[in-house]
């Protein structure tokens, strides 16, 4: 807990930047992002802005960059733009390190407009990162809870997130011995289900499509998954394992299943591949999770989801149709159930997030009307957290039985 001196200092700082007394009757438990835009923020084009953050009274990362930074900002997202509370995409003039995350220029302030727990993104990405092992990293955006003040007015609790780009994924800079660029593609439509050749349902993130449109690596992968014979698909030298990081793919599929991400199996994910080189001419693709607000018992519009859905696409159907891959699924599920995907582990992570949000969640509810859940009207933070924990217990019980049925083990 902050002492009287740190609390008093924070109060002075908040007043100095225009935080009204009514809003600081309860001292923020989170860092505060101060963002001022030069004109109305829209989704069409970024507008210039200034931004700085004020550390929380707990003193976490107080040595980080707190000076005023210049940048540009726009509304972020697609269907989420229909909600009153908007997510924001922020691009800074110079890379900066915030709250212990990787230094970067591009950040997302996620509104979690349909997520009354405010934590589904963070919980999912942290879970995927926890599946990493030596030499086998599971990449996902790191994130931190913050409170946002926009143009001098309190604007709610947000999740400050890294943007998935080459620097986050640790890609090799393109050099003289490179045979092509690193690639990052985002699935944006349900056509991204691996059942057809081509790249329908995707957008190119890297290389910059305005300077180089480059679809051939993704087209080759989709062509192979959609049309390869079973013997070609499982070939030890030239099959799917030479084109795709299978251990990563299985972990990604298990995350989708565990969280019941209804959109995450055939849209709202990222496929990436490092720079091809002479020594490694065909680097393997891997998955990066993205957009996990519609998870843990909630759909994209906030309605409840039963814990009894199996989610798959053509790629994962093909993997599960072969005994060797089914064995990998079964072994990995059993291993994760003992630790990362145990009820105790996930409940502990939820409780830690709830403590971090503390009174900030209450202020957010006062600023933004909670979504209306179908069965109970307006849904509050505490209710959503409790329902999410109950749902996880039921989901794990169902998945234990269903995984045995799917894999025969």
N, C-alpha and C positions, 0 to 999 in steps of 0.2 A: 504494500500500500504506500502511496506517496506521503511524505511527511508534510507538515504545515508549510515549510519554506518552499518546497517544490510546487505545492498546490498554489501558493500565493504568487509565485513567479509565473506559473501558467495562466493564472487569472489575469495578471497584468498584460501578458502577451496577447491573450484572446481579446481583451478589451481594446488593445492597441490596434488590432486588425479589424475592429468593428463588430466583434461578436456581441450581440445584445445580452443584457443581464438576464433576460428571461430564458435565454438558451444555455446559460452557463450556471444555472441554479444547481445542476448536477455536472461536475467536472467530467469532460470526455475521458473515457478509458482508452481511447484509440488515438493514434496520430491524426492530425487534421491537415487535409490538403486544401490550400487556398488557391483557387483558380479564378482568374479574371479574363474574360474574353473581350476582344475589341468590338465585336458585333454579335448579333444573334447566331447561336450555334445551330447548324443544320447538318443533314446527312449528305448534302450535295458536294460541299467543298470545305476544306479546313479553313478556319479563321485564326488569326494570330491571337496569342494569349500569353499571359504570364502566370507562373505557378511556383509555389513553394510549399513545403510541409513543416508543420510544427510538431515536435516529438510529443509522445504521450508522457504523462507525469511519472510513469514507471521508469523512464530513462532508457528505454530500449533504443539502441542505435542512435544515441544522441550526438555522436561524432560525425554523422553523415551530413551530406550537403543540404543545408537549410536556406541557402541564399535564393533570391528570386531568379527564376530561370525563364528564358523565352522559349516559345514553342508555338505549335498550332494544334487546334482541336476540332473535332467534328463528332456528330452522333454516330455511334457504332452499332452494328447489328443489322438484322434483316426483319424477321417477323416481330422481334422484340421492340421495334420502333413504334408499334401500335400502343404500347403501354405508356402511361403518363411519366413514369420515372425512366429516364433514358440512360443507356450506357454511353460512354464517351471513349473515343480513340485519341490519344495524346501523343504528339511527336515533338520531342525537345530538340533544340538546336545543337546541343552537345550531349553525349552520353553521361548519365549520372547513375549512381548507385543509391537505391532507396531500400531501407529497412532490411539490409542483409541480402538482398537479391542481387542478381547479376547486373552489372552496369549496362544500361541500354538507353537508346533514344526513343523507342516506341513502346508505349504502355497502353493498357486498357483499364478504364475505370468501369467495372461491371456493376450494373444496377441491381441485379438479382430481382427483377420486378415481379417474377412469378414465384420466387422462392422466399417464403416467409421466414425460413430458418437462416437465410442469408449465407449459408455455408456449403451448399451442395457442390458448387464448383471447387472450392478449396478442398473439401473432404475428398472428392474424387481424384483430383490431381495429386494430392498428397499421398493417397493410397497407391496410385500408379507409381509414383516416385519411390515408394517404400518397397516395390518389387525389384528394385535394382540389386545387382550383385556385382562382385569384382569382374570388370571387363565386360559387363552387360548392363548398361545403364538404361533405365526406363525414363525417357524424356517427357516432361510435362511442365506447363507454366507454373513457376512459383508465384505465390500470391500473399497479400497481407490485407487485413481489414483496416479501413480508414474511414474517417468522417470527412465529407466534402462540403466546403463552402464555395458557392459559385456566385461570382460578382457581388460579394459581400453578404450573401444570405445563406443560412444553413440549408443544405441540399440533401442530407440523408447519409446513411451508411453505405459504403461502396466496398468492392473488392478490387484492390490495385493489383493488376496481373501483368506478368511479362508477356510479350508477344512472341509467338513461335516463329523464329527466324534462324538463319545459319549460325549466328553467334550463340544462341541458346542451345542448339543441337551439337555444338562443337565441331562443325564441319571444317574440313581442310581448305584453307584459302586456295583459290585457283592459281596454279603456277604454270611454268613453262612446260612441265611434263603432264599437265592435265589433258584429258581427252574429252572434256565437256564440263559443263557447270554442275554444281549441286542443284538439286531440284526439291521444291516443296509445293505440294498440291493440296488444296482443301476441298473436301467433298461438301457440296452445298445443296445437293438435290438427291432424291431417292433413286435416281438413275445410277448413282455410284455404288452399285451392288455387285459388281464383278461378273455379271451374267452376259454382258455384251462387249465386243471389242470397242476400242475408241476411248474417249475421255469425257463422254456426256456425264453431266452431274458434277463436274469439277471446275474450280478456278485455279489458275496458276499464280502462285505467290512468289516463287523464286525459280529461275532468274526473273527480273522485272519484266512482265509481259509487254510493257511499252517499248522496251529496247530489244527483247529477244523472246519471241514465242517459241516454246520448246516442249512439245508434247510427246515426242517419240519414246522416252523411257516409260511413261505411264501407259501409252498405247501398247507397247510391247508386253508389259505385265498383264494388262487386261486381255489382250489377244490370247496370251498363253493360258490364263485361268479359265477363260470362256470356252476355248476350243481344243485344248490339249487332250489327247487320249489319256486314259488312266495310267498306262505304262509310262508315257512321257511325263505326266504330272508327278509321279513318284520316283522318277529316275534319280539315282544318287548323285550323278554328276551334272546333269543339265535340267533337272526338274525344278519344282517350286522352291526347294531349299536353296538353290543357287540364285534365286531371284528375290526371295523374301526372307527376312529374319523370322523363322518360324517360332522361336521361343518368344520373341516380342509379340508376334501376331496372336499367339495363344494367350499371353498375358492381357493383351488388349481385349480380346474376345471375352475373357473371364471378367475383366472390369466392366464391360458392357452388360454382361449377364448379372454380375453381382449388384450393380447399381440399377439394373433394369432401365437403361437409357434407350427409350423407345425410338429416338431419332439417331442414336449413335452408331447403329450397325450399318446403315446405308446412306448416311449423310452426316455432316457435322463431325468429321474426323480429318486428320491430316496424314498424308503419306509423304515420306521424305526419303531422299537418297543422297549420299555424299558424292564428292567429286570423283569421277573415274580417273584412274591413273594407269601408268604402264604396268605397275606391279599388281594393280587391282582394277582391271578394266571394267568389271561389271559389279559395282557395289550393290548390296542388297537393300531393298526398300524396307522401311519399318513404319509402324503406326505411332502417332502422337494423339492423345485424346484432346478433344475440344468441345466446349458447349455442353456442360453437364448440369444445367439448372433443372432440367426435366428428368430427375432421377429420384431414387430412394422413395418410391411410392407416389410421385407426382408426375403428371404429364405436362406437355408444353404450355397448356393454358391453366395449369394449377389443379385440374381435376385429379381425383385419386386413381391410382393404378394398382390392381391386384398383384400380389407377390407371386403369381403363377404363370408368367409369360416366358417362353423360350424365344430368344432373339438370334437370328442368324442371317447370312446372305450366301451367295453362290460360292464364294471362296471358302468360308468356314464349313459349309455343307460338304464341299469336296474334301476338305481335310478330315472331317469326321467320318467320311465314308471309307477311310483306310485304317487298318488295324494299328499300324505303327503310330499314326498321329493320334488316334483315340487313346493309345497308351500314354502318350505325352500329356494329353488333356487330363486324363485321370490322375496321373502322378502329380501334375502341377496343382490341380485342384486340391488334392489331399494335403499337399505341402502348405499351400496358402491357408487352408482351413485351420491348420494348427496354430497359425500366427497372424498374418496380415488380415485375413478374411475371417477371423474369429469374432464372435459377438463381443467379447470383452475388449478386443483391440479397437473395433470401430466405435463402440459406445464410449470408450475413453477419449477417442479423437473428437467425437461430437461434444462431449462434456468440456473438453479443453477449448473448443471453438466457442461454445456457449459462454464460458467464463470470460474469454477475450472480448466478446461482443458486449457482455454486461449491459449497462444502461444505454449503450449506443443503439441497441435493437429497439428499446422503448422510444427513443427519440425518433428513430426512423419510422416507427408506426404512427407517431404523432404527425409526422410530415407527409407520409404517403399512406393512402387508404390500402389496407391489406387486400389481397386478391380474395375472391369469393370461391371457396371450395364447394363443390356440388352438394355435399351431404350436410354441411354445417354452417353455411353463410361465411362471413368474414373469418379468416384464419389468422390467429395471432402467433407470434414467435414461439412462445412457450408451448402452445398446442402443437405446432408443426414439429418442433423438436421431439416432443413426446411421441407423436404419431410415427415419426421417422424411426425412432428407436424400436418401437413395436413392430413396424414393417420389416426391419432388418432381421429380426428374429424369425419371422415367418418366411422371409425370402430365403434365408440360409437353410432352413429346414426343407423347403421345397426343392432348392437347388441340389442339396445332397442327394435326394432321391432321383431327381431328374438327370443329374450328371451320371449317376450309376446306370440309368436307363439308356442315356445317349451313348455312353462309352462301353456298356456291357461289363463294367468293372466296379 
